[in-house]
Amino acid sequence: MSTRPSSTPPAPTWDAIEAAHARIAPKIHRTPVLRSATLSAMCGAELFFKCENLQKTGSFKIRGATNAIFSLSDEEASRGIVTHSSGNHAAAVSCAASWRGIAAWIVMPKNAPAMKCKAVEAYGGKITFCEPKVSARNEAAARIQAETGAVMIHPYDDDRIIAGQATAAKELLEEAGELDALLAPVSGGGLLSGSALSAKHMRPGIGVFGCEPAKADDAFRSMQSGILQSLESSDTIADGLRASLAPRTFAILQQSLAGIFLVGEEEIVNAMGLVWERLKVVTEPSSAIALAPLLKPETVQLISRDRSGPGRLKIGIILSGGNVDLRSLPFR
Amino acid sequence: MSTRPSSTPPAPTWDAIEAAHARIAPKIHRTPVLRSATLSAMCGAELFFKCENLQKTGSFKIRGATNAIFSLSDEEASRGIVTHSSGNHAAAVSCAASWRGIAAWIVMPKNAPAMKCKAVEAYGGKITFCEPKVSARNEAAARIQAETGAVMIHPYDDDRIIAGQATAAKELLEEAGELDALLAPVSGGGLLSGSALSAKHMRPGIGVFGCEPAKADDAFRSMQSGILQSLESSDTIADGLRASLAPRTFAILQQSLAGIFLVGEEEIVNAMGLVWERLKVVTEPSSAIALAPLLKPETVQLISRDRSGPGRLKIGIILSGGNVDLRSLPFR
């Protein structure tokens, strides 16, 4: 893999991650780590599911949003904040802004799920809809920032966000102990890069893997080519994974990632059904994707290649969110 | 309420409940206690959900089944066990029997959900179907017992079962602390009577309430009349709540219950939707019923009547199970 470009800012330090954790822990849930004997047997490994779908606002996004918003000076906070998001970051920023008592302007693509828009409004966020393209999101957010003077809180190209998202893997490793591998979904890369920072700090030998829809494979292509690739749009069922990596997250992943698994649409739905049926938790497609690669025997074989210890492989999975419309589920 | 009939056997002691807990704890999950700020605000009380839907086999039933089966002598165990159940006890007994390596004969009503029958078979239980009537269940189980010499493990009229089920409320109170009230579903009364034994021992001032479908209201009628009432059959959507109280569970409830809330079918589905959407966990109708009464303001008012302390009411809810067919959900 290519080396880190010298223009890239340094990644959040372990101290920054610990500070983020101390800052947000009193405000958020310490989510449970669930096990399923059946799913572990199906995958031939001991699985540990970190349930961020059970987190406040229904996803890990509240970690980064809370860290960023409570890191602002009073002067910055008084101007309010602006961001763009396909849904979960939008709700999280709106919620954390309401906790701090400041205004939140949110740019959302007009194909964002209705229930995610409703959640933003319930927390008091002010929505501006845009075309479902990365460029349109950035333009709309920049315009609002210019008009209002609000502070931009990018959904992932932001060290405060990455440090916040890093705390989910930190908690998982504190609880599950000696994991051989960790799988998390990748979209903009905030969760995955944060997870990699925590996991590699706490357990340098761990393999950290991203899981990405084959229909939105920009992170895979970026890692393959060593050059940041863009993704204009995607209609993957994993509606939370339609963004593309940014300079900060790409640089961290280049340093620390073991690989990215591409997952087909049917595989996503199949994994989602198994998580609902076996783990009994509501997960959105963007979240269940992180189980999917492990249902293929070759994945566990690949992960165990570099491992020397005895016993079954221990694998952590971050279930990132659970915001899904119960009236239009993909189960047949 | 009427006094306890002298012929009723004494209820499980606190020592028996502690022994049950020590016996089963290494084999089952310590399930999480989840919170939701939104649901708490909707009900005007601090809610604590004990998630037995996340338990092994998908319900609290594994607690009693494991306690009963691992209490058997080797001679008893060698004969195998027999029971009857509409589903969750059946799966739990089959699973615990497989852990002990013994045979399990299970009588199930022929209208039991297909996925619950599949679970029993997956654990190696041998199913005999019967008419969906309480009398038919008892007759079929007695016949199998006579033919095979297997030990009968009644789904709830059994002290080992009640002591096992009591451990869920014990864990909830250990974690949530000073609860003012505890709500649990009632069918045969194993969970509710066990919950009442634990809760009243740990916190004598607590109010313990049962939640029962209006379409299967035998426990309500039994408590009202002071005479054990029967229920021949019911088509309530809460398929796990179609059984009726037995002498042991009725006697305990007469001693310790603050009341029973009757819940309509639409209220059950509404509560189920809220638990899925807000708590992000998969619950079956029989389980979500325990939230339903709290969505009416008069319930919280009623519960707080006898309370002197300051602050919001703290209420525990036992979510009993999560076994539901994802392909036929009631959400519209």
Boltz contact constraints between the chains, C-beta under 6 A:
constraints:
  - contact:
      token1: [A, 32]
      token2: [B, 32]
      max_distance: 6.0
  - contact:
      token1: [A, 53]
      token2: [B, 280]
      max_distance: 6.0
  - contact:
      token1: [A, 54]
      token2: [B, 280]
      max_distance: 6.0
  - contact:
      token1: [A, 276]
      token2: [B, 282]
      max_distance: 6.0
  - contact:
      token1: [A, 276]
      token2: [B, 326]
      max_distance: 6.0
  - contact:
      token1: [A, 280]
      token2: [B, 53]
      max_distance: 6.0
  - contact:
      token1: [A, 280]
      token2: [B, 54]
      max_distance: 6.0
  - contact:
      token1: [A, 280]
      token2: [B, 282]
      max_distance: 6.0
  - contact:
      token1: [A, 280]
      token2: [B, 322]
      max_distance: 6.0
  - contact:
      token1: [A, 281]
      token2: [B, 281]
      max_distance: 6.0
  - contact:
      token1: [A, 282]
      token2: [B, 276]
      max_distance: 6.0
  - contact:
      token1: [A, 282]
      token2: [B, 280]
      max_distance: 6.0
  - contact:
      token1: [A, 322]
      token2: [B, 280]
      max_distance: 6.0
  - contact:
      token1: [A, 326]
      token2: [B, 276]
      max_distance: 6.0
  - contact:
      token1: [A, 326]
      token2: [B, 331]
      max_distance: 6.0
  - contact:
      token1: [A, 327]
      token2: [B, 331]
      max_distance: 6.0
  - contact:
      token1: [A, 331]
      token2: [B, 326]
      max_distance: 6.0
  - contact:
      token1: [A, 331]
      token2: [B, 327]
      max_distance: 6.0
